[in-house]
Amino acid sequence: FSTDVSPILIDRCGICHGDRDPENNFAITTLTSLVKGGRSGPAIVPGKGEDSLLVKKLRGAGIEGQRMPLNAPPLADADIATIATWINQGARIDLLT
């Protein structure tokens, strides 16, 4: 997470989904807030990357609303795959291990 997933989320999502007044009440700053999601419901289903709203929003498929990041170029397919793989592997944080 710390070397592969976190940099993508911080760089591409942190502007709108940081700690201060996150868009749609969805903050990416903690694992709890990532899983909890925002107004649209849970963002991550650990073990199920393709079913997770975060991945669906990044791909722009099977969602209500718009593809993320809003008003910015889409993430590279490889970056979305990295996030989906992390979720498939249980969406664990490795910062302290």
N, C-alpha and C positions, 0 to 999 in steps of 0.2 A: 504494500500500500504506500509506504512512505516514499519510495523511489519511483514508482510507476503510476499510481493512481492519483495520489494527492497533488502532485504538480499540475496534472491536467485539470483537476477540479478547481484548484486555486487560480490558475492562470485564466481559464476559460469561463468559470462560473462564479468566482469569488466576488466580482464587481457587483453583481446583482443579488447574490445569495450569501453574503457575508454575515457578520454578527449584527450590524446596525441596520435595522429596518429591512430585513430581507424580503425580496419580492415574493408575493403569495405565501408569506410566512414560512418559506422554505430556506433554511440555512444549511450550508455544507460544512460548517465548522466543527461539528462533532459527529461521532458515529450515531449517537442517539438522534440528532436532528436529521442526519441523512436517512436513517431508517424511517423515522416518523413522517418525514415529508412535510408538506404544507397543506394549503387549502384543497389540493387535488387528492390528498390521501397519502399513504405510505409511498415513499420513493424507491425503496429497495426491498426486495423479497430475497433474503439470504438464501443462496443455493439456486436461485432462479433468475438469472440475468435477463433473459429474453422476456420474462414476465414482469420485470421491474419497470415502474413508471419512468425512472431516471433514464434507462436505456431507450425506452420507447420515445421519450421526449427528445433525446439526442438524435435518434434516427428519424424522427418525424413521422412515425408510422404507428397506427393503432391508437391514436390519441385524440382527445378533444383539445382544441387550442392550437398553438403554433409550435413549430420545431424550436428547440433550444440549441445554442444560445440565441436569444431574441435580438434581431437587428445586428447580427454578427455572422461571419462565415461559419458554416457547420463544422463540427469537429471532424477530423480525419477518421475514416473507417477504422484504421488501426487503433486510434485512441478510444473509440467507442468499444471496440473489441476488447481492449485492455480492461476497461471498466466492467464490461459484461463478464469477463473471465474472473475478475476479482469477486464479483457478486456470486458467480457460480461456485467459487471456492469458499463461500461462507461469509464474505464481506467482513473480514477481520482486519483490525488495525494492528500493525506490527511496530509501532513507534517505541513501545516499552519493552519489546522482546528481542 
